Amino acid sequence: MKLNYTFKHLDHSESLENYTDEKMSEVGRFLLKEGYGSVYFSKQKNEFCVEISVNTREKYFKATAYGVDVYGAVDAAAEKLEKQFLKTSKQYKNHKKPELTKEGRLEQVMRWKKAA
């Protein structure tokens, strides 16, 4: 995944870029297609803000995290993106299976109750 980095009110840090690359490569394995993204680091008073946005062919993903520690904020934003990626990939994989829809599950429960 290709990432652009922007720093506002914060010095450019190579180690922070490497850390974010490492986290995003772990999370990026859940993407259906290769994407590109931007990472925006900023500092507001005593808090760090990390905003990560990823574009793919299927969808646009965005996560924002705040924290006292910038590395902790990167972890939180990556975790939010991972949840979004997993949810989207699950929707794409299971969209044709009726037993995974709400109505399909209700029908299964009703059949089990009749059988019992």
C-alpha positions in Angstrom: 0.0 0.0 0.0 1.3 3.4 -1.0 1.0 6.1 1.7 1.5 9.9 1.6 2.6 11.5 4.9 1.7 15.0 6.1 2.9 16.5 9.3 1.3 19.6 10.9 2.7 21.3 14.0 5.0 18.3 14.2 8.5 17.5 13.1 9.0 15.1 10.2 10.0 11.7 11.7 11.4 8.8 9.7 10.8 6.3 12.5 7.1 7.4 12.8 6.7 6.8 9.0 8.4 3.3 9.3 6.1 2.4 12.2 3.0 3.5 10.4 4.1 1.5 7.3 4.6 -1.6 9.4 1.2 -1.2 11.0 -0.6 -0.6 7.7 1.1 -3.5 6.0 -0.3 -5.7 8.7 -3.8 -4.3 8.3 -3.5 -4.0 4.5 -3.7 -7.8 4.1 -7.4 -7.6 4.6 -7.9 -5.3 1.6 -9.6 -6.9 -1.4 -7.6 -4.9 -3.9 -4.5 -2.8 -3.6 -5.1 0.7 -2.4 -3.4 4.0 -1.7 -3.7 6.3 1.2 -2.7 9.3 3.1 -1.6 9.7 6.7 -2.0 13.1 8.5 -0.2 13.7 11.7 -1.0 16.8 13.8 -0.5 18.0 17.3 -3.2 20.1 19.1 -2.1 21.3 22.5 -1.3 18.1 24.4 -2.9 15.6 22.0 -1.7 14.0 18.9 -4.1 13.4 16.0 -3.6 10.7 13.4 -5.9 10.6 10.5 -5.5 7.7 8.0 -7.6 7.6 4.8 -7.4 4.7 2.2 -8.8 4.6 -1.2 -9.5 1.4 -3.1 -11.7 0.6 -6.1 -14.4 -0.7 -3.9 -14.6 1.8 -1.1 -13.1 4.8 0.8 -11.9 4.1 4.4 -11.1 6.7 7.0 -10.0 6.5 10.6 -9.1 9.2 13.1 -7.5 8.6 16.5 -6.4 11.0 19.3 -3.9 10.2 22.0 -1.2 11.5 24.3 1.3 9.3 22.6 1.6 9.5 18.8 2.4 5.8 18.4 -0.6 4.8 20.5 -2.8 7.0 18.2 -1.3 5.2 15.2 -2.2 1.8 16.8 -5.8 3.0 17.5 -6.3 4.3 13.9 -4.9 1.1 12.4 -7.2 -0.9 14.6 -10.2 1.1 13.4 -9.2 0.6 9.8 -8.8 -3.1 10.4 -12.4 -3.4 11.6 -13.6 -1.5 8.6 -11.6 -3.7 6.2 -12.9 -6.9 7.9 -16.5 -5.8 7.8 -16.3 -4.8 4.1 -14.5 -8.0 3.1 -17.1 -10.1 4.9 -19.9 -8.2 3.1 -18.3 -8.9 -0.3 -17.7 -12.6 0.5 -21.1 -13.4 1.9 -23.4 -11.2 -0.1 -24.9 -14.2 -2.0 -25.5 -16.5 1.0 -29.1 -16.2 2.3 -28.4 -18.0 5.5 -26.1 -15.1 6.6 -28.8 -12.5 6.2 -31.1 -11.5 9.1 -34.1 -13.1 7.5 -32.2 -16.3 6.7 -31.1 -16.7 10.3 -34.7 -16.1 11.5 -35.9 -18.8 9.1 -33.3 -21.2 10.5 -34.4 -20.5 14.0 -38.0 -21.1 13.1 -37.2 -24.4 11.5 -35.2 -25.5 14.6 -38.1 -24.6 16.9 -40.6 -26.6 14.7 -38.3 -29.6 14.8 -38.0 -29.5 18.6 
